[in-house]
C-alpha cells in the first residue's frame, strides 16, 4: 500500500490553474493564427476548457 496520496483540494486547485492556462493559450492561438479553420478549432477548445475550468472550480469550492 502506498502512502503517497494527494489532497483532493490541492489537486483540484492545480487542475483549475492548468486548465485556465489552456484557456488563455487556446484563446491567444485563435486570435493570432493565420488559418480560419484552425483558428475556429482553437476558439472551440478555449470555450470547452473554460467550461471544464468552471466545473473544476465549482468542485474545488465544495472543499473549502
N, C-alpha and C positions, 0 to 999 in steps of 0.2 A: 504494500500500500504506500502511496506517495503522499508526502506532506507539502507538496508544492501547489496547494490550492490557491486560487486567486479570489480576491474580494470582488463580489458582483458589482458593487457601485464603482469601484476603480476601473473595472473592465468596461462598464457602460460609458464612463467618462472618457476613457481612451478611444472607444469606438465612435463616440459622438464627435470628438475632436478630429479624428481621422476622416470621418465622413464629411464633416464641414469643409475640410481641406479639399476633398474631392469635388465638392460643390463649387468651391471657388475656382479650382483648376479647370473643371469642365466648362464653367461659365466663361472664363477667360478664353479658352480654346474656341468656344462657339463664336466669340466676338472677333477673334483675330485670324481665324483660318480663312484661306482664300477659296475654299471649295464649299459651295452652298449645302450639298448633301452631307458632307462631313460636319459642317457647322451645325446643321439641324440635329445630327446624331448627338453631338456633344451637348447641345441645348437640352435634348431629351434626357440624357444621362444626368445633367445637373439637376433637372426637375425631379427625377427619380431618387437621386441621392438626397435631395432636400427632404423628400417625404420620409426616407429612411432615417435621416438625422432627426427629424421631428419625432418619429416613433421611438428612437433610442432615448432622446431627451425626456419624453414622457415616462418611459420606464425608469430612467435614472432618477427622476423626481419622486417616484414612489418609494425610493430607498433613502430618503433624507433622514 
